[in-house]
Amino acid sequence: MVLLTVAAGLYATVSLNRLSSLSKDVVQEDLPLIESSINLTESFIAQDLYANRFLILHNPKVKALFWERSDEFKARLLGLHFTNPAHEELKERVARSHQDYDESFRKQERLFERQNRSPVRSAEMGAFKASSDQVLSLLRQMERLGRSDQNEKTILTNRSSSRAFQITVVLAALSLIFGLGFTIYLNFHLASSMRQLKEATHMIGQGQFDRLPTIRATDEVAELAESFKWMTKRLQELGEMNLDANPLTRLPGNLAIERALLLRLKEGIPFAFCLIDLDNFKAFGDRYGYARGSEVLKKVSEIVILTVQTLGKNGDFVGHIGGDDFVLITDPVHVEKLCEMIIKEFDEGIPGFYDEDDRKRGYIISKDRRDVEQKFPLMTLSIAIVTNQRRQINTPMQVAEIAAQLKQYAKTFPRSIYVVDQRRNA
């Protein structure tokens, strides 16, 4: 009985430790790889979108957004650390490919300038597209590698738990001959837990995260159960990461905004697209720093969301393009009422972010883009409103172009203001 008991205990302990190790490996290595590849893919798609827009529009602001996304991609990639050499080697390949992509963009830019700002030839564009595809291919390979490792370890965990369950039951049955009482305890304590672990493994492999059994134990089984809970939580979070959300405000980003516009354009729904931009935000950030600037952006997102919740209706969309640019898509009928409330709340709340002396003066002293000190008034809000009531709009790009023009016009006013596109089709 002692030998069988020791054998059963040792085997169960070794098996449980192995299962715990596999689960931890999934949580600490494979899931971060999958999550990172998804985040990097989202960041690179946004960067590539700005690249294509610049090559079409040749707007310096679009180019600046391209390089901001490039720096964001590099920062995220630099922050990744893997213990698996294969994962680390793939990370280095992504870094090199992304560097080649940035250099290819510079070549496109130089070609455009050398050709007297005439369109870049298709051959050069093909090379640039190839560099973009290479980065995306490596990112997809990174995600596939993570998912493949995760699936293999899940299958291995399932097999190990099944084998451990079977052997434990056999040892328990043999031990029953020598001590029924001890065997009942062993079977209840280990076999029952192993069944639950097997069931949990199956459910995780099938994506059924909400029906995992509760495993009550105080030894290695409990540690493994905690690993399963953690892995389940991380898998659920990973699913949520697929949302195109801004990391600061958690509002939908560029891809979600384009999808929302495309849906309305495809179904012929009347809409009002509001591009909300902060005036003098850069000077504020230079004066008070990144942290306080982030608080301002959070405040603006809260104002827009609360206004939509109070005065809007179901179906209204709020997004964050990035930086100090926000988007509101609503019904043209009540768009002006929403914009008036947003401006009112903004003008009342924004002075509180300034120091008392600056608030009393009504301006701050900061350096402009030419490194010359100037007086910058307190921040105001410019809202450009594009609707399809008076003109036919076919693409999100058309909406963006009209909104950009209106925004520049709105910024000529020294106060918070919204302007509505009144032009009609010729």
Residue, then its C-alpha position, 0 to 999 in steps of 0.5 A: m500500500v505504501l509503495l502504491t501510494v507513493a507511486a500514485g502520489l509521485y506520478a500525480t505530482v510530476s504530472l501536475n507539475r508538468l501541466s502547470s509548467l505547460s500552462k504557465d508557458v502558454v500564459q507567459e510566452d505564447l499569449p504575449l506573442i499573440e497579443s503583441s503580434i495583433n497590436l503590432t499588426e494594428s499599429f502597422i496597418a494604421q501606419d501603412l494607411y497614412a503612407n498610402r494617403f500621403l502618396i496620394l495626397h502628399n499632405p505633410k500632416v499625413k506624413a507626420l502621422f505616418w512617422e508617429r505610427s512608425d515610432e509607436f511600432k518601433a517602441r512596441l517592438l522594442g519592448l517585447h522580450f521572449t525567452n524562446p529563441a525562435h520568438e526572439e529571432l522572428k522579432e528581429r526579422v520583423a524589426r529589420s523588415h519594418q526598417d526596410y519598409d520605412e526606408s522604402f517610404r523615404k525612397q517614394e518620397r524622394l522619387f516624388e520630389r525628384q520627379n517634380r512632384s509628379p505621381v510615382r511610377s507603378a514599379e516604385m510603388g510595387a516595391f513599396k507595396a512589397s515591403s509593406d506585404q513583407v512586414l504584414s507577412l512576418l506579423r501574421q507569421m508571428e501570430r501563427l507561431g504563437r497560436s501554433d505553440q499554444n495549440e500544441k501545448t493545449i493538446l499536450t496538456n490534454r493528453s498528459s491530463s488524460r494519461a495521468f487520469q488513467i494511470t492514477v485511476v489504475l493505481a487507485a484501484l490496485s491500492l483499494i486491495f490494501g486499504l479501501g479508505f486510503t483509496i477512496y481518499l486518493n481517488f476523490h482527491l486526485a482522480s476527481s481533480m484530474r477529470q476536472l482538469k481534463e474537462a477544463t483543457h477540452m473547454i479551453g481548446q474549444g474556446q468555452f471560457d465561461r464554463l470552466p469547472t471550479i477546482r477546489a484544492t490546496d496543492e499543485v492542483a490549485e496552482l494549476a487551476e489558478s494557471f488555467k484561470w489566468m490563461t482564460k482571462r488572458l485569452q478573453e483579454l486577447g479577444e478584446m484586443n482585436l478591437d481597434a481601440n486608442p490606448l489612451t481613451r479606449l475609443p475606436g480608432n482609424l479602422a473602426i471609424e472607416r468601417a462606421l463610415l463605409l456602413r453608412l455610405k453603403e446603406g445610404i444612411p444620412f450622417a454627419f461626420c464631425l472632426i473634432d480638433l483641439d487648437n493650441f494643444k501642442a503648445f499646451g503639451d510643450r508647456y505642461g508636459y505629456a501627462r497633463g496633455s493626456e488628461v486633456l485628451k481623456k477629458v475631451s473624450e469624456i465630454v464627447i461620450l457624455t454629450v452623446q449619451t445625454l443628447g444623442k441616440n442609438g447608433d451614434f459613433v465616437g472615435h479617436i483618430g489619434g493625438d488631439d483629433f476625435v470623431l463623432i458620427t451622428d444624425p444630421v438632424h441633431v448634430e448642431k445641438l451636440c456640437e454646441m453642448i460639446i463646445k460649451e462643456f469644453d470651454e467651461g472645463i478646459p481652463g481648469f487644466y492651466d496654472e492659475d497665472d496662465r489662466k488669468r493672463g488668458y495665454i501661455i508662452s511657448k515655442d512654435r515649430r520654428d523654436v520661437e517663443q510666442k503667446f498661445p491663447l487657451m485651448t479652443l475646439s474646432i469642429a468640422i461637420v461633413t454631411n451627405q444631405r446636400r452632396q453625394i459622398n461615395t468614400p471615406m477618403q472624400v469625407a476626410e478631405i472635406a473635413a480637413q478643409l473645413k477644419q483649416y477654415a474653423k481654425t481661422f476663428p479665435r474661439s471654439i466653433y463648429v462649421v458645417d459644409q454647406r456646399r452642394n454637388a455641381 
